[in-house]
Amino acid sequence: MKIEPDPDSQLTLDDKVIDRLKQDMGEDAVMVIESYAESIDEFLCDIENRTVRTPSDDLHRWAHTIKSSAASIGAMRLAHLAAQMENSYRDHVQIDLGEHLQSMQQEYRRVNESLEKITNT
């Protein structure tokens, strides 16, 4: 099963989510956004550094956490990719984990580039 971003809509970064965070959290929004982004990076590293013996439950949980964190900062395409990974492990559907991880890492880089523009203004 090949997993790809949703071609119809998913933005790299949804400005509405960022605006809502800034409105709700004020000056703390940048810190919160950076914290979510760091947690995504950590879980992507966990997936990349997995071993053959890493339980699928861990991969499922890591994908779920990436999905939630990405959605919280408006990284909708990354959230979609993580949801696909999460669902594949929940439903016991075989995926090419290396290829899927690479897609998630590429999208994460795009998210970071977009976040840098937002948080540095």
LUMKOLRO-806834 format. One record per atom (N, C-alpha, C): residue number from 0; residue in one letter; atom name; x, y, z. Coordinates in Angstrom, 2 decimals. Layout:
# residues N
<pt k="NUM" r="a" a="CA" xx="X" yy="Y" zz="Z"/>
...
//
This chain:
# residues 121
<pt k="0" r="m" a="N" xx="0.85" yy="-1.18" zz="0.00"/>
<pt k="0" r="m" a="CA" xx="0.00" yy="0.00" zz="0.00"/>
<pt k="0" r="m" a="C" xx="0.89" yy="1.23" zz="0.00"/>
<pt k="1" r="k" a="N" xx="0.76" yy="2.05" zz="-1.02"/>
<pt k="1" r="k" a="CA" xx="1.52" yy="3.30" zz="-1.11"/>
<pt k="1" r="k" a="C" xx="0.70" yy="4.41" zz="-0.48"/>
<pt k="2" r="i" a="N" xx="1.34" yy="5.16" zz="0.39"/>
<pt k="2" r="i" a="CA" xx="0.65" yy="6.22" zz="1.11"/>
<pt k="2" r="i" a="C" xx="1.19" yy="7.56" zz="0.62"/>
<pt k="3" r="e" a="N" xx="0.27" yy="8.45" zz="0.27"/>
<pt k="3" r="e" a="CA" xx="0.64" yy="9.76" zz="-0.25"/>
<pt k="3" r="e" a="C" xx="-0.21" yy="10.84" zz="0.39"/>
<pt k="4" r="p" a="N" xx="0.26" yy="12.08" zz="0.31"/>
<pt k="4" r="p" a="CA" xx="-0.57" yy="13.17" zz="0.83"/>
<pt k="4" r="p" a="C" xx="-1.89" yy="13.26" zz="0.08"/>
<pt k="5" r="d" a="N" xx="-2.88" yy="13.76" zz="0.76"/>
<pt k="5" r="d" a="CA" xx="-4.18" yy="13.98" zz="0.14"/>
<pt k="5" r="d" a="C" xx="-4.01" yy="15.04" zz="-0.94"/>
<pt k="6" r="p" a="N" xx="-4.24" yy="14.69" zz="-2.21"/>
<pt k="6" r="p" a="CA" xx="-3.99" yy="15.64" zz="-3.30"/>
<pt k="6" r="p" a="C" xx="-5.04" yy="16.74" zz="-3.40"/>
<pt k="7" r="d" a="N" xx="-6.17" yy="16.57" zz="-2.76"/>
<pt k="7" r="d" a="CA" xx="-7.27" yy="17.51" zz="-2.93"/>
<pt k="7" r="d" a="C" xx="-7.10" yy="18.82" zz="-2.18"/>
<pt k="8" r="s" a="N" xx="-6.57" yy="18.76" zz="-0.97"/>
<pt k="8" r="s" a="CA" xx="-6.66" yy="19.98" zz="-0.20"/>
<pt k="8" r="s" a="C" xx="-5.48" yy="20.26" zz="0.70"/>
<pt k="9" r="q" a="N" xx="-5.00" yy="19.30" zz="1.36"/>
<pt k="9" r="q" a="CA" xx="-4.17" yy="19.49" zz="2.53"/>
<pt k="9" r="q" a="C" xx="-3.03" yy="20.49" zz="2.34"/>
<pt k="10" r="l" a="N" xx="-3.10" yy="21.56" zz="3.08"/>
<pt k="10" r="l" a="CA" xx="-2.08" yy="22.58" zz="3.06"/>
<pt k="10" r="l" a="C" xx="-0.88" yy="22.15" zz="3.87"/>
<pt k="11" r="t" a="N" xx="0.29" yy="22.64" zz="3.47"/>
<pt k="11" r="t" a="CA" xx="1.47" yy="22.40" zz="4.31"/>
<pt k="11" r="t" a="C" xx="1.23" yy="23.02" zz="5.67"/>
<pt k="12" r="l" a="N" xx="0.74" yy="24.25" zz="5.69"/>
<pt k="12" r="l" a="CA" xx="0.46" yy="24.93" zz="6.95"/>
<pt k="12" r="l" a="C" xx="-0.81" yy="25.77" zz="6.78"/>
<pt k="13" r="d" a="N" xx="-1.78" yy="25.48" zz="7.61"/>
<pt k="13" r="d" a="CA" xx="-3.06" yy="26.19" zz="7.56"/>
<pt k="13" r="d" a="C" xx="-2.95" yy="27.46" zz="8.39"/>
<pt k="14" r="d" a="N" xx="-2.96" yy="28.59" zz="7.72"/>
<pt k="14" r="d" a="CA" xx="-2.82" yy="29.88" zz="8.40"/>
<pt k="14" r="d" a="C" xx="-3.92" yy="30.13" zz="9.41"/>
<pt k="15" r="k" a="N" xx="-5.10" yy="29.58" zz="9.18"/>
<pt k="15" r="k" a="CA" xx="-6.21" yy="29.79" zz="10.11"/>
<pt k="15" r="k" a="C" xx="-5.91" yy="29.18" zz="11.47"/>
<pt k="16" r="v" a="N" xx="-5.27" yy="28.02" zz="11.46"/>
<pt k="16" r="v" a="CA" xx="-4.91" yy="27.37" zz="12.72"/>
<pt k="16" r="v" a="C" xx="-3.86" yy="28.20" zz="13.45"/>
<pt k="17" r="i" a="N" xx="-2.86" yy="28.67" zz="12.70"/>
<pt k="17" r="i" a="CA" xx="-1.82" yy="29.51" zz="13.30"/>
<pt k="17" r="i" a="C" xx="-2.43" yy="30.79" zz="13.86"/>
<pt k="18" r="d" a="N" xx="-3.30" yy="31.43" zz="13.10"/>
<pt k="18" r="d" a="CA" xx="-3.94" yy="32.66" zz="13.56"/>
<pt k="18" r="d" a="C" xx="-4.75" yy="32.42" zz="14.83"/>
<pt k="19" r="r" a="N" xx="-5.44" yy="31.30" zz="14.88"/>
<pt k="19" r="r" a="CA" xx="-6.24" yy="30.97" zz="16.06"/>
<pt k="19" r="r" a="C" xx="-5.33" yy="30.74" zz="17.28"/>
<pt k="20" r="l" a="N" xx="-4.21" yy="30.06" zz="17.06"/>
<pt k="20" r="l" a="CA" xx="-3.25" yy="29.87" zz="18.16"/>
<pt k="20" r="l" a="C" xx="-2.73" yy="31.21" zz="18.66"/>
<pt k="21" r="k" a="N" xx="-2.38" yy="32.08" zz="17.73"/>
<pt k="21" r="k" a="CA" xx="-1.87" yy="33.41" zz="18.12"/>
<pt k="21" r="k" a="C" xx="-2.93" yy="34.19" zz="18.88"/>
<pt k="22" r="q" a="N" xx="-4.17" yy="34.08" zz="18.44"/>
<pt k="22" r="q" a="CA" xx="-5.26" yy="34.80" zz="19.10"/>
<pt k="22" r="q" a="C" xx="-5.51" yy="34.23" zz="20.50"/>
<pt k="23" r="d" a="N" xx="-5.51" yy="32.92" zz="20.61"/>
<pt k="23" r="d" a="CA" xx="-5.81" yy="32.28" zz="21.89"/>
<pt k="23" r="d" a="C" xx="-4.65" yy="32.36" zz="22.89"/>
<pt k="24" r="m" a="N" xx="-3.42" yy="32.29" zz="22.38"/>
<pt k="24" r="m" a="CA" xx="-2.27" yy="32.17" zz="23.27"/>
<pt k="24" r="m" a="C" xx="-1.41" yy="33.43" zz="23.34"/>
<pt k="25" r="g" a="N" xx="-1.68" yy="34.37" zz="22.48"/>
<pt k="25" r="g" a="CA" xx="-0.90" yy="35.61" zz="22.50"/>
<pt k="25" r="g" a="C" xx="0.57" yy="35.36" zz="22.25"/>
<pt k="26" r="e" a="N" xx="1.41" yy="35.96" zz="23.09"/>
<pt k="26" r="e" a="CA" xx="2.86" yy="35.86" zz="22.92"/>
<pt k="26" r="e" a="C" xx="3.37" yy="34.43" zz="23.11"/>
<pt k="27" r="d" a="N" xx="2.63" yy="33.60" zz="23.82"/>
<pt k="27" r="d" a="CA" xx="3.05" yy="32.22" zz="24.05"/>
<pt k="27" r="d" a="C" xx="2.86" yy="31.32" zz="22.84"/>
<pt k="28" r="a" a="N" xx="2.17" yy="31.80" zz="21.82"/>
<pt k="28" r="a" a="CA" xx="1.87" yy="30.97" zz="20.65"/>
<pt k="28" r="a" a="C" xx="3.13" yy="30.45" zz="19.98"/>
<pt k="29" r="v" a="N" xx="4.13" yy="31.30" zz="19.83"/>
<pt k="29" r="v" a="CA" xx="5.37" yy="30.87" zz="19.16"/>
<pt k="29" r="v" a="C" xx="6.02" yy="29.73" zz="19.94"/>
<pt k="30" r="m" a="N" xx="6.06" yy="29.86" zz="21.26"/>
<pt k="30" r="m" a="CA" xx="6.66" yy="28.81" zz="22.08"/>
<pt k="30" r="m" a="C" xx="5.88" yy="27.49" zz="21.94"/>
<pt k="31" r="v" a="N" xx="4.57" yy="27.59" zz="21.92"/>
<pt k="31" r="v" a="CA" xx="3.72" yy="26.39" zz="21.79"/>
<pt k="31" r="v" a="C" xx="3.94" yy="25.74" zz="20.42"/>
<pt k="32" r="i" a="N" xx="3.96" yy="26.56" zz="19.38"/>
<pt k="32" r="i" a="CA" xx="4.17" yy="26.04" zz="18.02"/>
<pt k="32" r="i" a="C" xx="5.52" yy="25.35" zz="17.93"/>
<pt k="33" r="e" a="N" xx="6.56" yy="25.99" zz="18.47"/>
<pt k="33" r="e" a="CA" xx="7.90" yy="25.39" zz="18.44"/>
<pt k="33" r="e" a="C" xx="7.95" yy="24.08" zz="19.23"/>
<pt k="34" r="s" a="N" xx="7.22" yy="24.03" zz="20.34"/>
<pt k="34" r="s" a="CA" xx="7.18" yy="22.82" zz="21.16"/>
<pt k="34" r="s" a="C" xx="6.53" yy="21.66" zz="20.39"/>
<pt k="35" r="y" a="N" xx="5.40" yy="21.95" zz="19.73"/>
<pt k="35" r="y" a="CA" xx="4.77" yy="20.91" zz="18.92"/>
<pt k="35" r="y" a="C" xx="5.69" yy="20.45" zz="17.80"/>
<pt k="36" r="a" a="N" xx="6.35" yy="21.39" zz="17.14"/>
<pt k="36" r="a" a="CA" xx="7.25" yy="21.04" zz="16.03"/>
<pt k="36" r="a" a="C" xx="8.41" yy="20.17" zz="16.53"/>
<pt k="37" r="e" a="N" xx="8.96" yy="20.50" zz="17.69"/>
<pt k="37" r="e" a="CA" xx="10.04" yy="19.69" zz="18.26"/>
<pt k="37" r="e" a="C" xx="9.56" yy="18.28" zz="18.59"/>
<pt k="38" r="s" a="N" xx="8.34" yy="18.15" zz="19.10"/>
<pt k="38" r="s" a="CA" xx="7.84" yy="16.81" zz="19.43"/>
<pt k="38" r="s" a="C" xx="7.64" yy="15.99" zz="18.16"/>
<pt k="39" r="i" a="N" xx="7.20" yy="16.63" zz="17.09"/>
<pt k="39" r="i" a="CA" xx="7.05" yy="15.92" zz="15.82"/>
<pt k="39" r="i" a="C" xx="8.42" yy="15.41" zz="15.37"/>
<pt k="40" r="d" a="N" xx="9.41" yy="16.26" zz="15.45"/>
<pt k="40" r="d" a="CA" xx="10.77" yy="15.88" zz="15.04"/>
<pt k="40" r="d" a="C" xx="11.26" yy="14.69" zz="15.87"/>
<pt k="41" r="e" a="N" xx="11.02" yy="14.72" zz="17.16"/>
<pt k="41" r="e" a="CA" xx="11.45" yy="13.62" zz="18.03"/>
<pt k="41" r="e" a="C" xx="10.79" yy="12.30" zz="17.64"/>
<pt k="42" r="f" a="N" xx="9.49" yy="12.34" zz="17.37"/>
<pt k="42" r="f" a="CA" xx="8.79" yy="11.10" zz="17.01"/>
<pt k="42" r="f" a="C" xx="9.19" yy="10.61" zz="15.62"/>
<pt k="43" r="l" a="N" xx="9.47" yy="11.52" zz="14.69"/>
<pt k="43" r="l" a="CA" xx="9.98" yy="11.11" zz="13.38"/>
<pt k="43" r="l" a="C" xx="11.34" yy="10.43" zz="13.55"/>
<pt k="44" r="c" a="N" xx="12.16" yy="10.96" zz="14.46"/>
<pt k="44" r="c" a="CA" xx="13.46" yy="10.33" zz="14.75"/>
<pt k="44" r="c" a="C" xx="13.27" yy="8.96" zz="15.38"/>
<pt k="45" r="d" a="N" xx="12.29" yy="8.84" zz="16.28"/>
<pt k="45" r="d" a="CA" xx="12.00" yy="7.53" zz="16.88"/>
<pt k="45" r="d" a="C" xx="11.65" yy="6.51" zz="15.80"/>
<pt k="46" r="i" a="N" xx="10.82" yy="6.93" zz="14.85"/>
<pt k="46" r="i" a="CA" xx="10.44" yy="6.02" zz="13.77"/>
<pt k="46" r="i" a="C" xx="11.66" yy="5.68" zz="12.92"/>
<pt k="47" r="e" a="N" xx="12.46" yy="6.68" zz="12.62"/>
<pt k="47" r="e" a="CA" xx="13.65" yy="6.44" zz="11.80"/>
<pt k="47" r="e" a="C" xx="14.64" yy="5.52" zz="12.49"/>
<pt k="48" r="n" a="N" xx="14.76" yy="5.63" zz="13.80"/>
<pt k="48" r="n" a="CA" xx="15.72" yy="4.83" zz="14.56"/>
<pt k="48" r="n" a="C" xx="15.15" yy="3.51" zz="15.09"/>
<pt k="49" r="r" a="N" xx="13.97" yy="3.17" zz="14.62"/>
<pt k="49" r="r" a="CA" xx="13.34" yy="1.93" zz="15.06"/>
<pt k="49" r="r" a="C" xx="14.23" yy="0.73" zz="14.72"/>
<pt k="50" r="t" a="N" xx="13.96" yy="-0.36" zz="15.35"/>
<pt k="50" r="t" a="CA" xx="14.65" yy="-1.61" zz="15.03"/>
<pt k="50" r="t" a="C" xx="13.63" yy="-2.60" zz="14.50"/>
<pt k="51" r="v" a="N" xx="14.12" yy="-3.71" zz="14.06"/>
<pt k="51" r="v" a="CA" xx="13.22" yy="-4.77" zz="13.57"/>
<pt k="51" r="v" a="C" xx="12.29" yy="-5.21" zz="14.69"/>
<pt k="52" r="r" a="N" xx="12.75" yy="-5.10" zz="15.91"/>
<pt k="52" r="r" a="CA" xx="11.95" yy="-5.55" zz="17.05"/>
<pt k="52" r="r" a="C" xx="11.00" yy="-4.49" zz="17.62"/>
<pt k="53" r="t" a="N" xx="10.98" yy="-3.31" zz="17.03"/>
<pt k="53" r="t" a="CA" xx="10.08" yy="-2.27" zz="17.53"/>
<pt k="53" r="t" a="C" xx="8.64" yy="-2.74" zz="17.35"/>
<pt k="54" r="p" a="N" xx="7.88" yy="-2.78" zz="18.43"/>
<pt k="54" r="p" a="CA" xx="6.49" yy="-3.24" zz="18.32"/>
<pt k="54" r="p" a="C" xx="5.65" yy="-2.30" zz="17.44"/>
<pt k="55" r="s" a="N" xx="4.74" yy="-2.89" zz="16.71"/>
<pt k="55" r="s" a="CA" xx="3.86" yy="-2.07" zz="15.87"/>
<pt k="55" r="s" a="C" xx="3.00" yy="-1.14" zz="16.72"/>
<pt k="56" r="d" a="N" xx="2.75" yy="-1.52" zz="17.97"/>
<pt k="56" r="d" a="CA" xx="2.00" yy="-0.62" zz="18.87"/>
<pt k="56" r="d" a="C" xx="2.75" yy="0.69" zz="19.08"/>
<pt k="57" r="d" a="N" xx="4.08" yy="0.62" zz="19.16"/>
<pt k="57" r="d" a="CA" xx="4.88" yy="1.85" zz="19.31"/>
<pt k="57" r="d" a="C" xx="4.77" yy="2.70" zz="18.05"/>
<pt k="58" r="l" a="N" xx="4.87" yy="2.08" zz="16.89"/>
<pt k="58" r="l" a="CA" xx="4.77" yy="2.81" zz="15.63"/>
<pt k="58" r="l" a="C" xx="3.39" yy="3.46" zz="15.50"/>
<pt k="59" r="h" a="N" xx="2.38" yy="2.73" zz="15.90"/>
<pt k="59" r="h" a="CA" xx="1.00" yy="3.26" zz="15.87"/>
<pt k="59" r="h" a="C" xx="0.89" yy="4.47" zz="16.78"/>
<pt k="60" r="r" a="N" xx="1.42" yy="4.37" zz="17.99"/>
<pt k="60" r="r" a="CA" xx="1.35" yy="5.46" zz="18.96"/>
<pt k="60" r="r" a="C" xx="2.15" yy="6.68" zz="18.48"/>
<pt k="61" r="w" a="N" xx="3.33" yy="6.43" zz="17.92"/>
<pt k="61" r="w" a="CA" xx="4.16" yy="7.55" zz="17.42"/>
<pt k="61" r="w" a="C" xx="3.44" yy="8.26" zz="16.28"/>
<pt k="62" r="a" a="N" xx="2.85" yy="7.50" zz="15.37"/>
<pt k="62" r="a" a="CA" xx="2.12" yy="8.10" zz="14.24"/>
<pt k="62" r="a" a="C" xx="0.93" yy="8.91" zz="14.76"/>
<pt k="63" r="h" a="N" xx="0.25" yy="8.38" zz="15.75"/>
<pt k="63" r="h" a="CA" xx="-0.90" yy="9.09" zz="16.34"/>
<pt k="63" r="h" a="C" xx="-0.45" yy="10.43" zz="16.94"/>
<pt k="64" r="t" a="N" xx="0.66" yy="10.41" zz="17.64"/>
<pt k="64" r="t" a="CA" xx="1.17" yy="11.62" zz="18.27"/>
<pt k="64" r="t" a="C" xx="1.59" yy="12.65" zz="17.23"/>
<pt k="65" r="i" a="N" xx="2.25" yy="12.19" zz="16.16"/>
<pt k="65" r="i" a="CA" xx="2.63" yy="13.10" zz="15.08"/>
<pt k="65" r="i" a="C" xx="1.38" yy="13.70" zz="14.46"/>
<pt k="66" r="k" a="N" xx="0.38" yy="12.87" zz="14.22"/>
<pt k="66" r="k" a="CA" xx="-0.88" yy="13.35" zz="13.63"/>
<pt k="66" r="k" a="C" xx="-1.49" yy="14.45" zz="14.48"/>
<pt k="67" r="s" a="N" xx="-1.60" yy="14.21" zz="15.77"/>
<pt k="67" r="s" a="CA" xx="-2.23" yy="15.17" zz="16.67"/>
<pt k="67" r="s" a="C" xx="-1.42" yy="16.46" zz="16.77"/>
<pt k="68" r="s" a="N" xx="-0.12" yy="16.34" zz="16.90"/>
<pt k="68" r="s" a="CA" xx="0.73" yy="17.51" zz="17.02"/>
<pt k="68" r="s" a="C" xx="0.72" yy="18.33" zz="15.73"/>
<pt k="69" r="a" a="N" xx="0.78" yy="17.65" zz="14.61"/>
<pt k="69" r="a" a="CA" xx="0.77" yy="18.34" zz="13.32"/>
<pt k="69" r="a" a="C" xx="-0.55" yy="19.09" zz="13.13"/>
<pt k="70" r="a" a="N" xx="-1.65" yy="18.46" zz="13.44"/>
<pt k="70" r="a" a="CA" xx="-2.95" yy="19.11" zz="13.29"/>
<pt k="70" r="a" a="C" xx="-3.06" yy="20.32" zz="14.23"/>
<pt k="71" r="s" a="N" xx="-2.46" yy="20.22" zz="15.41"/>
<pt k="71" r="s" a="CA" xx="-2.52" yy="21.31" zz="16.38"/>
<pt k="71" r="s" a="C" xx="-1.85" yy="22.58" zz="15.90"/>
<pt k="72" r="i" a="N" xx="-0.85" yy="22.43" zz="15.01"/>
<pt k="72" r="i" a="CA" xx="-0.16" yy="23.61" zz="14.49"/>
<pt k="72" r="i" a="C" xx="-0.54" yy="23.90" zz="13.03"/>
<pt k="73" r="g" a="N" xx="-1.54" yy="23.19" zz="12.54"/>
<pt k="73" r="g" a="CA" xx="-2.02" yy="23.47" zz="11.19"/>
<pt k="73" r="g" a="C" xx="-1.24" yy="22.79" zz="10.08"/>
<pt k="74" r="a" a="N" xx="-0.40" yy="21.83" zz="10.41"/>
<pt k="74" r="a" a="CA" xx="0.38" yy="21.10" zz="9.41"/>
<pt k="74" r="a" a="C" xx="-0.49" yy="19.95" zz="8.89"/>
<pt k="75" r="m" a="N" xx="-1.46" yy="20.32" zz="8.06"/>
<pt k="75" r="m" a="CA" xx="-2.51" yy="19.39" zz="7.69"/>
<pt k="75" r="m" a="C" xx="-2.04" yy="18.25" zz="6.80"/>
<pt k="76" r="r" a="N" xx="-1.15" yy="18.50" zz="5.88"/>
<pt k="76" r="r" a="CA" xx="-0.65" yy="17.44" zz="5.01"/>
<pt k="76" r="r" a="C" xx="0.15" yy="16.43" zz="5.83"/>
<pt k="77" r="l" a="N" xx="0.97" yy="16.91" zz="6.75"/>
<pt k="77" r="l" a="CA" xx="1.73" yy="16.02" zz="7.62"/>
<pt k="77" r="l" a="C" xx="0.78" yy="15.23" zz="8.52"/>
<pt k="78" r="a" a="N" xx="-0.24" yy="15.88" zz="9.03"/>
<pt k="78" r="a" a="CA" xx="-1.24" yy="15.18" zz="9.86"/>
<pt k="78" r="a" a="C" xx="-1.92" yy="14.07" zz="9.05"/>
<pt k="79" r="h" a="N" xx="-2.20" yy="14.36" zz="7.80"/>
<pt k="79" r="h" a="CA" xx="-2.84" yy="13.36" zz="6.94"/>
<pt k="79" r="h" a="C" xx="-1.91" yy="12.16" zz="6.72"/>
<pt k="80" r="l" a="N" xx="-0.64" yy="12.43" zz="6.44"/>
<pt k="80" r="l" a="CA" xx="0.32" yy="11.33" zz="6.25"/>
<pt k="80" r="l" a="C" xx="0.45" yy="10.49" zz="7.52"/>
<pt k="81" r="a" a="N" xx="0.51" yy="11.15" zz="8.66"/>
<pt k="81" r="a" a="CA" xx="0.62" yy="10.42" zz="9.93"/>
<pt k="81" r="a" a="C" xx="-0.65" yy="9.61" zz="10.20"/>
<pt k="82" r="a" a="N" xx="-1.80" yy="10.16" zz="9.85"/>
<pt k="82" r="a" a="CA" xx="-3.06" yy="9.43" zz="10.03"/>
<pt k="82" r="a" a="C" xx="-3.08" yy="8.18" zz="9.17"/>
<pt k="83" r="q" a="N" xx="-2.56" yy="8.28" zz="7.96"/>
<pt k="83" r="q" a="CA" xx="-2.49" yy="7.09" zz="7.10"/>
<pt k="83" r="q" a="C" xx="-1.61" yy="6.02" zz="7.72"/>
<pt k="84" r="m" a="N" xx="-0.47" yy="6.45" zz="8.27"/>
<pt k="84" r="m" a="CA" xx="0.42" yy="5.48" zz="8.92"/>
<pt k="84" r="m" a="C" xx="-0.27" yy="4.88" zz="10.15"/>
<pt k="85" r="e" a="N" xx="-0.88" yy="5.72" zz="10.95"/>
<pt k="85" r="e" a="CA" xx="-1.58" yy="5.25" zz="12.14"/>
<pt k="85" r="e" a="C" xx="-2.66" yy="4.23" zz="11.76"/>
<pt k="86" r="n" a="N" xx="-3.44" yy="4.54" zz="10.75"/>
<pt k="86" r="n" a="CA" xx="-4.51" yy="3.64" zz="10.32"/>
<pt k="86" r="n" a="C" xx="-3.96" yy="2.33" zz="9.78"/>
<pt k="87" r="s" a="N" xx="-2.84" yy="2.38" zz="9.08"/>
<pt k="87" r="s" a="CA" xx="-2.28" yy="1.15" zz="8.54"/>
<pt k="87" r="s" a="C" xx="-1.86" yy="0.20" zz="9.67"/>
<pt k="88" r="y" a="N" xx="-1.29" yy="0.76" zz="10.74"/>
<pt k="88" r="y" a="CA" xx="-0.90" yy="-0.10" zz="11.87"/>
<pt k="88" r="y" a="C" xx="-2.12" yy="-0.57" zz="12.65"/>
<pt k="89" r="r" a="N" xx="-3.11" yy="0.29" zz="12.79"/>
<pt k="89" r="r" a="CA" xx="-4.32" yy="-0.11" zz="13.49"/>
<pt k="89" r="r" a="C" xx="-5.03" yy="-1.24" zz="12.75"/>
<pt k="90" r="d" a="N" xx="-5.06" yy="-1.12" zz="11.40"/>
<pt k="90" r="d" a="CA" xx="-5.78" yy="-2.08" zz="10.58"/>
<pt k="90" r="d" a="C" xx="-4.91" yy="-3.24" zz="10.10"/>
<pt k="91" r="h" a="N" xx="-3.66" yy="-3.26" zz="10.55"/>
<pt k="91" r="h" a="CA" xx="-2.70" yy="-4.32" zz="10.18"/>
<pt k="91" r="h" a="C" xx="-2.51" yy="-4.39" zz="8.67"/>
<pt k="92" r="v" a="N" xx="-2.39" yy="-3.22" zz="8.04"/>
<pt k="92" r="v" a="CA" xx="-2.14" yy="-3.13" zz="6.60"/>
<pt k="92" r="v" a="C" xx="-0.65" yy="-2.87" zz="6.41"/>
<pt k="93" r="q" a="N" xx="-0.03" yy="-3.66" zz="5.57"/>
<pt k="93" r="q" a="CA" xx="1.40" yy="-3.53" zz="5.31"/>
<pt k="93" r="q" a="C" xx="1.69" yy="-2.26" zz="4.51"/>
<pt k="94" r="i" a="N" xx="2.67" yy="-1.47" zz="4.97"/>
<pt k="94" r="i" a="CA" xx="3.11" yy="-0.30" zz="4.21"/>
<pt k="94" r="i" a="C" xx="4.63" yy="-0.35" zz="4.09"/>
<pt k="95" r="d" a="N" xx="5.15" yy="0.39" zz="3.14"/>
<pt k="95" r="d" a="CA" xx="6.60" yy="0.56" zz="3.04"/>
<pt k="95" r="d" a="C" xx="6.96" yy="1.67" zz="4.01"/>
<pt k="96" r="l" a="N" xx="7.37" yy="1.29" zz="5.21"/>
<pt k="96" r="l" a="CA" xx="7.60" yy="2.25" zz="6.27"/>
<pt k="96" r="l" a="C" xx="8.70" yy="3.24" zz="5.90"/>
<pt k="97" r="g" a="N" xx="9.77" yy="2.76" zz="5.28"/>
<pt k="97" r="g" a="CA" xx="10.87" yy="3.65" zz="4.90"/>
<pt k="97" r="g" a="C" xx="10.41" yy="4.72" zz="3.92"/>
<pt k="98" r="e" a="N" xx="9.66" yy="4.32" zz="2.93"/>
<pt k="98" r="e" a="CA" xx="9.15" yy="5.27" zz="1.94"/>
<pt k="98" r="e" a="C" xx="8.17" yy="6.25" zz="2.57"/>
<pt k="99" r="h" a="N" xx="7.31" yy="5.74" zz="3.42"/>
<pt k="99" r="h" a="CA" xx="6.33" yy="6.60" zz="4.06"/>
<pt k="99" r="h" a="C" xx="7.01" yy="7.59" zz="5.01"/>
<pt k="100" r="l" a="N" xx="7.99" yy="7.11" zz="5.75"/>
<pt k="100" r="l" a="CA" xx="8.73" yy="7.98" zz="6.64"/>
<pt k="100" r="l" a="C" xx="9.42" yy="9.09" zz="5.85"/>
<pt k="101" r="q" a="N" xx="9.98" yy="8.74" zz="4.72"/>
<pt k="101" r="q" a="CA" xx="10.64" yy="9.74" zz="3.88"/>
<pt k="101" r="q" a="C" xx="9.64" yy="10.82" zz="3.45"/>
<pt k="102" r="s" a="N" xx="8.43" yy="10.44" zz="3.07"/>
<pt k="102" r="s" a="CA" xx="7.40" yy="11.42" zz="2.71"/>
<pt k="102" r="s" a="C" xx="7.06" yy="12.32" zz="3.89"/>
<pt k="103" r="m" a="N" xx="6.97" yy="11.74" zz="5.07"/>
<pt k="103" r="m" a="CA" xx="6.66" yy="12.52" zz="6.26"/>
<pt k="103" r="m" a="C" xx="7.80" yy="13.48" zz="6.60"/>
<pt k="104" r="q" a="N" xx="9.03" yy="13.02" zz="6.46"/>
<pt k="104" r="q" a="CA" xx="10.18" yy="13.88" zz="6.74"/>
<pt k="104" r="q" a="C" xx="10.26" yy="15.04" zz="5.76"/>
<pt k="105" r="q" a="N" xx="9.98" yy="14.78" zz="4.50"/>
<pt k="105" r="q" a="CA" xx="9.98" yy="15.85" zz="3.50"/>
<pt k="105" r="q" a="C" xx="8.91" yy="16.89" zz="3.84"/>
<pt k="106" r="e" a="N" xx="7.74" yy="16.42" zz="4.20"/>
<pt k="106" r="e" a="CA" xx="6.67" yy="17.35" zz="4.55"/>
<pt k="106" r="e" a="C" xx="7.02" yy="18.11" zz="5.82"/>
<pt k="107" r="y" a="N" xx="7.65" yy="17.44" zz="6.76"/>
<pt k="107" r="y" a="CA" xx="8.06" yy="18.12" zz="8.00"/>
<pt k="107" r="y" a="C" xx="9.04" yy="19.24" zz="7.69"/>
<pt k="108" r="r" a="N" xx="9.95" yy="19.02" zz="6.76"/>
<pt k="108" r="r" a="CA" xx="10.88" yy="20.09" zz="6.36"/>
<pt k="108" r="r" a="C" xx="10.11" yy="21.29" zz="5.79"/>
<pt k="109" r="r" a="N" xx="9.10" yy="21.02" zz="4.96"/>
<pt k="109" r="r" a="CA" xx="8.28" yy="22.11" zz="4.42"/>
<pt k="109" r="r" a="C" xx="7.56" yy="22.86" zz="5.54"/>
<pt k="110" r="v" a="N" xx="7.04" yy="22.10" zz="6.49"/>
<pt k="110" r="v" a="CA" xx="6.35" yy="22.71" zz="7.63"/>
<pt k="110" r="v" a="C" xx="7.31" yy="23.62" zz="8.39"/>
<pt k="111" r="n" a="N" xx="8.51" yy="23.12" zz="8.65"/>
<pt k="111" r="n" a="CA" xx="9.50" yy="23.92" zz="9.38"/>
<pt k="111" r="n" a="C" xx="9.85" yy="25.20" zz="8.64"/>
<pt k="112" r="e" a="N" xx="10.01" yy="25.10" zz="7.33"/>
<pt k="112" r="e" a="CA" xx="10.30" yy="26.30" zz="6.55"/>
<pt k="112" r="e" a="C" xx="9.17" yy="27.32" zz="6.67"/>
<pt k="113" r="s" a="N" xx="7.95" yy="26.85" zz="6.61"/>
<pt k="113" r="s" a="CA" xx="6.79" yy="27.74" zz="6.74"/>
<pt k="113" r="s" a="C" xx="6.70" yy="28.32" zz="8.16"/>
<pt k="114" r="l" a="N" xx="6.98" yy="27.48" zz="9.15"/>
<pt k="114" r="l" a="CA" xx="6.92" yy="27.96" zz="10.53"/>
<pt k="114" r="l" a="C" xx="7.99" yy="29.00" zz="10.81"/>
<pt k="115" r="e" a="N" xx="9.17" yy="28.81" zz="10.24"/>
<pt k="115" r="e" a="CA" xx="10.25" yy="29.79" zz="10.45"/>
<pt k="115" r="e" a="C" xx="9.83" yy="31.16" zz="9.95"/>
<pt k="116" r="k" a="N" xx="9.16" yy="31.21" zz="8.83"/>
<pt k="116" r="k" a="CA" xx="8.69" yy="32.49" zz="8.28"/>
<pt k="116" r="k" a="C" xx="7.67" yy="33.13" zz="9.22"/>
<pt k="117" r="i" a="N" xx="6.83" yy="32.30" zz="9.81"/>
<pt k="117" r="i" a="CA" xx="5.78" yy="32.82" zz="10.69"/>
<pt k="117" r="i" a="C" xx="6.35" yy="33.25" zz="12.04"/>
<pt k="118" r="t" a="N" xx="7.20" yy="32.43" zz="12.62"/>
<pt k="118" r="t" a="CA" xx="7.69" yy="32.71" zz="13.98"/>
<pt k="118" r="t" a="C" xx="8.78" yy="33.78" zz="14.00"/>
<pt k="119" r="n" a="N" xx="9.38" yy="34.07" zz="12.86"/>
<pt k="119" r="n" a="CA" xx="10.42" yy="35.11" zz="12.82"/>
<pt k="119" r="n" a="C" xx="9.88" yy="36.48" zz="12.47"/>
<pt k="120" r="t" a="N" xx="8.56" yy="36.59" zz="12.36"/>
<pt k="120" r="t" a="CA" xx="7.97" yy="37.90" zz="12.04"/>
<pt k="120" r="t" a="C" xx="7.35" yy="38.53" zz="13.26"/>
//
